Amino acid sequence: MNREPKTPERRSRKARRTRDTLAQAAFELVLDRGLRDVTVEEIAERADVDRRTFSRYFTSKEDAVLDSVRGDGDRINDALRARPAGEPPLTAYRRAVLDWLADPEAEAWHRRPRIFELLVLAEQEPTLYAAFHHIRVDAQEDSLAIVADRLGVDPRQDIRPAVTVAAGAGALLAAQVAWVRGGCPEELPRLVEQAFDALAGELIQQPAAPASHSTTEGNGTS
């Protein structure tokens, strides 16, 4: 039997554990104390590593705090790739998001402890919001490539993949914003459905007719 240690694999597992420990330390400290009251040095100390080790994995404390949601765009895109080829692209995007929300193994935001708090904080802290925006943009670039492949087109020549992704990601973002501002963590799936329904025009209502006014209103007659 070959008992030679798999050094590259062990190194990879150790690196993953170190990254996860740093990310968890940042997550807990920032949510407990606030972004501005936590330093990179404190995160490194909580994870029992030095500042140089932190910098090997993350560019900033915002980057570390958001590591817990970084993979969600990948999960949505994996679900998008798995959708039937015959589905219209926007329908496929919508159902991919709903598949992610419903997958117990994916632990979507409304089921993952304290993610609601994190996204509320991202609404309040400009640097955290900007870092989260970069994560979304990266995920959308992958979505664009997936949709273009589904359509069999070059996204540099055909605008449909970009429009599809912009619309679908916009609906998801609108639901997220409504979610964090509404203060009801369990409401995310309903809000996502509502946002995509609105995008499809199903919630568009005719404007209310102007209220009728009495011809005698304000003329002093009785």
N, C-alpha and C positions, 0 to 999 in steps of 0.2 A: 504493500500500500504506500502511495506517495504521501508523505507527511510534510512535505515542504510548504511552509506558510505562503499564503497568497498575499504577498506584501502590497502590491498595488491596490487590491481589493480592500485590504485592511486600512490602508491609507485613505482610500475613498470613504469608507464607513466612518473613520475617525473625523475626517473633514466635514462630513455631513452632520455628525453629532455636534461638532464644535459650532457649525453654522446654526443649527437648530437651537442650541443652548443660548447662543448670543441673541438670536431672534426672539426667543421666549423671554429672556431677561429684559430686552428692550420693550417688548410688548407689555409685560407686567409693570415695569417701572414707569413707563410713560402713561399708562392708563391709571395707575395709582396716584401719580404725582403731577402729571401734566408734562407736555412736551418741553416746555421752556425750563422746567426745573430738574431736568435729567441731562447729564452729560455722557458723552461717549465713554469717558473713563469709568463712570459709575456702572455703565452697562457691562463693560469689560470685567470690572471687578466682580459684579454679580455672577458673571459666567466663569469666573476664575481663570481669566486669561489676561494678557496685556493689551495695551492700546494697538500695538503693531499687529497683533493677531486679529483684532477687530477690523482693522483697515484691509486685511487680506480678504475679508469676506464682504464687507459693506463699505459704501462710500460715505454714509452719513447715518445718524440715528434714525432719520425718517426712513431711509432705505431698510434698516434693520426692523423697525416697527412694522412695516408693511409686508415683510417677508411672508407673513401668515396668509395673505390674500394673493400673493404673486401667482400661485398656481391655479387660481380659479379661472382665469382667462384660458389657460391651457385645457382645463376640464371642459369648458364650454366649447372650445374648438375641437376637442376630441369627440364630443357629442355631435358637433356639426358635421364632422367627417363621416360619422356613422349613420347619418340620416339617409333615407332612401334617395337614390339619384333622381327620381322623377319628381320630387317635391319642388315647388317653386322656391327660389333662394330665400326670400324673406320668411316664408313659412318654415323652411328648414332651420333658419336662424332662431326663430321664435321657439320652435319645439326643442332645439338644442338647449336653449336657456332653461326651458321648463324641465327638460330631462335632468339638467344639472341641479335644479332646485329640488327635484323629487328623489334624487339618488342618495340613499342613506350613507353610502360609503364616501361620497364626495363632501358631505357635511357642508352644505350651502350656508350662506351667511346667517340666515335666521335660526339655524340649529347649532352654530358653533359658538361656544362661550365667548362673550365679550367682543365679538366682531361688530355688533351693533354699536357698542361704545366707541370702538376704533373709528368707525365711519362717521359717527357724530363728531368726534374730535377732528377728523379730517375736514369737516365742513367749517370748523372754527380756526384751524391753523393753516395759514397760507402755504407754508413750506411743505407741510404734510399733504395738503391738497395737490400741490404741484407734483410731488413725488408719485402720488396715486394716479394722477393724470398720465404720467409717463408709462406706468404699468398698463393702463387701459389702452394707450396708443400702441404699445408693443403687441398686445393681444389682438387689437383690431387689424394690424398689419398681417398677422397670421390668418385672421378671418377673411381678409381680402383675398389672399392667395387661395384659400379653400374654396371660396365662392367662385372665383375666376376659374378654378379647375373644374368645378361642378358645371359651369356654363361652357367650358371649353373655349375660353376667350383669353386674350392678352389684356390684363387690366390697364396697361399703358395706352391701349387703343380703344378699349370698350369701357364706358363709364358705369355700366350696370353693377359690377361687383362693388365699386366704391359707394354707389348710392344705396345698395342693399345693406352694406355693413354700417354706413353712417346712420341709416334709418333704424336698424335693429339695435345698434349700440346706443343710439339716442333714446330709444324707448326704454332700454334697460337702465340708462343713467337717470332718466326722468323718474322711473319707479324707485331707484335707489335714493334719490333726493327726497321724494315724497315719504319714503320709508323712514329715513333718519330724522326728518322734520316732524313726522307724525307721532313719534314716540311710542309706536306699537311694534315691537320686534317680530311678532308672529305674522304680521301683515304682508311681508315681502312677496310671497307667491301671488296673492290677490292683486297687489299693485302692479306686478309684472304683467299679469293677464290684462289688467285694465289699461296699462300703457300700450300694449300691442293691439288691443281692441281699438283704442283711440287712433293708433297709427293706421289701422285698416279702415277707419271711418265709421266703425260701428257705434261709437259713442257721440258722434257729431249730431247735435240737436239743432232744430230750427230756432232762431232767436225768438224770444217771447214777444208777443204782440204788445205794442204800447198800451198802457192802461188808459181806459176811457175816462174823460173828465166831464163833469157836469157843466152844461152851458151856463148855469147860474152860479158856479163856484166862484167865490170871491167878489160877487157883485153886490153883496149886502142885502139881497132879497131873502125872504123867508118863505 
